[in-house]
């Protein structure tokens, strides 16, 4: 089976894990949040790894960097939403800390990837 270039990126692997974690955590959210925060967190977290994958298929480094920036923006959106979820007590402090650390690692790697893409 062929492995695509994005599948080898540590940042994609980490963002895919974040997405899986978001799905597991949001299962515990109140049912009234199904079309609110639950949906938003899932959509934004999927957007991170999806933009990394889509960007890897672009021809120019400028296009690749554009999708990396979009992935970064989605990661920051996830951060905003987990802050709100924590304040609403939908997630506990341990979950919040873990998710925040994951996002910090992902955004640091996305910054490095973008810098590589625009300076290449």
N, C-alpha and C positions, 0 to 999 in steps of 0.2 A: 504494500500500500504506500502511495506517495505521501510524503510529509511536506506540507506547505511551509514557506519560510516563517510565517507568523506563529506557527505552532512551536517553533524553536525559541521564540522570544520569552525570556523570563517574565517580562511585564505582562504578556498575554496570558501566561500560565497563572500568574498571580491574580489578574483581573477576572479570569474565568472562575477561580476559587472564590473571589469576592462575590461574584454573581450567584454561585451555588449557595454560599453562606447567606446571602440576602433572601433567597427563596426559602431557606430553612427558617430563618429568623422571622420573616414576615408571615409565615404560616401561623404564628402565635399572636399576631396582631388582632385587634377586635374586628369582628365581621363587618362592622360599619366602615372600616377603612379599606375594604376590598377595592373600591374604585378611587380611593384617595391615596394615602401614603404608601400602602402596600403596592399598588400599581405603579406609582411614581418611582419607588425604590427599585423595583424589579426592572422597569424600563430603563432607568438611568444606569444601573449596574450592567445590564446587557449592552448598553450603548458603549461602555468603555471598551470591552473586549471586541465588540463588533467593529468599532472604528479602527482599532489596531489592525484587525484582519483586513478590512477594506483598504486601509492605507497601504498595506504591504503589497497590494496588487497594482498600485499606481505606478506609472512609468517614471515621472520626474520626482526628484527629491522635494521640490516645492509642494507638489500634491501630497506626497507621503507625509510631510511635516504638517500640512493642513489637517489631515485626519488624526495625527498625533495630538494636535492642539484640541481637536474636538473630543478626543478620548479624555484628555486632561480636564476639559470643561465638564464632561459628564462625571468624572471622579469627584470634582468639587461639588457638583450638584448632589451626589450621593452623600458627601460629607454634611452638607447643609441639612439634608433630610434625616440623617441619623442623629444629628444634634436635636432636631425637633422631636424625633421619635423618643430620644432619651429624656428630654424635658417632659414629654407626655407620659413617661414611664411605660412605654411600649417595649423598650429594651432596658436591660439592667446595666449597671456601671461596668461590669466585666465585659459584656458583649460590646458596649460602646467603646471601651478602651481597645479591645481587639480589632474592631472594625476601623477605628481611627488609625491604628498602627498599620493596618493593611493599606488603607488609602494613602497614608504618608509614603509608604514604600512604593506604591504604584505611581504616585505623582512624581516622586523623585526620579524613578526610572523613565517615566514619560518625558520629563524635562531633559534628561540625558539623551534619550533617543531623538528628540526634536533637535537638540543642539548638534548631534551627529548628522542628522539629515540636512540641516541648513548649511552646515560647514563642510559637507562632503564635496 
